[in-house]
Amino acid sequence: MNTKYRFREGKYMEGPNGRINYVLSFPDGKNKHNYDSPLVLCFHGLLGSLSSYNRFEKECLKEGLAVLMMDMPGHGLSYWRYFGSLTLDDFRKQVDTVLNNLGLNELKLYLVGISMGGLFSIHYAGVYPDKVLKVAALCPAGYCREPNYIQKIVLNYFPIGLYISENIFPTYLFSKRKEFEDDYYDHKKVDEDVIESKFFRHKYYGRQLRATFSRVVTGFDFWNNDEVYDRFLKHYISQRGNNGVCFYLGLHDELVTIEKITSKLSKLVPKSRAIVYEKCKHQVLDEPDTIISDIIGYLKFGSSQEYYQSIGVSIDSIKIEDSQSTVISQSK
C-alpha cells in the first residue's frame, strides 16, 4: 500500500457523530492566543477529505491566514458507519464542536467550500451571518444536475436499496483510473499525485466511501435546495451585501452545470461576482492554475468594493451559448 496516498491524519476530538479528524494551522509566530485575523474554514466535497486543501493551506499561511480543515462526518479519518442519513445540521454541529473545543469561537470566519462543501458553506453562513465575513463557493451543490428517473425513485422511495447496493456490492473494485482522469477538462495539466490519490482512495477506502455516499445523498438536497439559498439571501446577504460571496465555476462542469446554477443565482444574488474557468469541469480546486490566488485575493481584499468589482464577472452578466458552452457575455 502506498502510504502517501492515504488520508492525511491531523488531530482528533470527539464530536456528535464520533471521532473528528482536523488540522489547525497558524502562520509563523502566531497561535490561537495572538492571532486576531479571520480564520479560514475549508470544507471538502462529497467523498473528499481535508487533504483536498493541502496546497491552499500552504498559500494561506504564507499570506498570514490561519486555516482550519476537517474531515466531515463519514469522510476521511473521521468516524464512519454504514447506515443512517447525514444532514447539513450534522455537519454544522461538528463544526460548532470543533470551534468551541479549540477556543476559536470569537474569531470571524472566511468559509471556502467546494461542491458539497460549497453548499454547506452557504448553509453555515445563513445560520451564522454575524460570524462569517466571506464565502468562497466553488461549484457549490444545491442546484446540481437532476438525477435520472430511476435514481429519483430510489432516493425518494427505496433508499434502503441504495444502502444495500452501495454497501454490499464491491463496485469500487471495478473502477478504472481513466474514470478519475475524466473528471478533468485536461487531466494532463493536473498533478499526477492528485489523480492517483483519488484512484487509490476509491479502492482502499472503498466501503467507507460508498457507505458515506449513500448516507449523504439520502440526507442532503443537492438538486433543488431553495431553502438553504433563500436563508443565505435573507440572513447573510442582507447583512454582508453582494461582496459577502464569490463563486468559482467550471464552464464544462457536468455536475453543477453552469446553465442551471447561474439561472438560479441570477435571481438570488445577481450582482455578486463569479470567476468562470473556461477550461475546467467540476474539480476547480485542482485544475485552474490561478484558483488559489483568486480565492486568497478575494478573502484578503474583497471587502473593498473596488477590488470586488474587479473580480471575474457579475452573475447576471453570464450568458451561455448552448451549442458551444462558452461565456458570451462577461460585462462587468
C-alpha angles and dihedrals in degrees: 000000000000103000095196089071095053120107114282112257119218127157128312138228134165119256140172091282097039130262118016122203112206143163122209116188131182130193117258112293094015134105136163091280098056102025111103104163123097116288117236112227115196123202120191129213131259110302090005128112141212090275087074085083100048095114092040091051092055093051093047091054090052088054093051097256123134116224133208118192127174141176105247120229111301093009134106112337095339116109116286136182138178107250142037129061126271120218140190087257091057088054092047092052091052093052091047090051093052094047092047096046092048093048093241099125094111095058121097114237141232110197123208118181137163125208105318087013089052091055090048091050090055090047093049093048090051091053096043108028092155092059100042119075101174140009123205104194115193113197088324119207122230095091101046124153109287119260115248122259096269093046090052092052092050094048096045103037111013108034089148087065089058091050091051096046094046097044104037106036112066095218090154089073090070097052119122128212090237090068089065093044088055090061087077133068090224111007091185089072092053122090107265091224091060092058094038092052092052091049092047094047092048088061103033095044093029100131093046093049094048092046091049091047092057092045093052100043091051092051103038130064101221096165113051107006100161090152095066095043093046091053089047090054096043099045108021109029091041087059104034100031129220094310090062088086138038125186127215112198138180113226092214096041108145096188103045096027114206091226094059100039096046092048088055097041093047088066094047108034106006095162097046115108131249136184112215114202105210097200099046142091126197099310096078093152091065107032116048113074093218101043097104095047089044092056096043091048090055094046094049102038107015093101087075106087090211092054093043092054089054092060115102114294137314115266093241092055095060110106122176126211103216098209096049102024093223132140104251097178124045100159114154 
